[in-house]
Amino acid sequence: MSRTQFFKRVKGHVSQYEDWYYLVEEDDGKKYVEHEWDHVTVNGLSQNVGTKRYTVEEFLGGDHFTGAQVALQKLLG
């Protein structure tokens, strides 16, 4: 299995919202996108952390951050 980060997004005045996007390829050749995030609300002192998987088609056709979709398209060629 290989896992390649193809996009990272950091925002917020103290960089408290981070998103990472990976293209994962299983040993059998199956590919999917993994979106991992860590969002911290500074004034509310709460945290939202998680990971979600999408097929490549779901990710490219869905309502996802455009910059990540473009980066994936470039990676796939």
Stockholm file with secondary structure:
# STOCKHOLM 1.0

chainA/1-77         MSRTQFFKRVKGHVSQYEDWYYLVEEDDGKKYVEHEWDHVTVNGLSQNVGTKRYTVEEFLGGDHFTGAQVALQKLLG
#=GR chainA/1-77 SS CEEEEEEEEEESTTSCEEEEEEEEECTTSCEEEEEEEEEEETTTTEEEEEEEEEEHHHHHHSSCCHHHHHHHHHHHC
#=GC SS_cons        CEEEEEEEEEESTTSCEEEEEEEEECTTSCEEEEEEEEEEETTTTEEEEEEEEEEHHHHHHSSCCHHHHHHHHHHHC
//
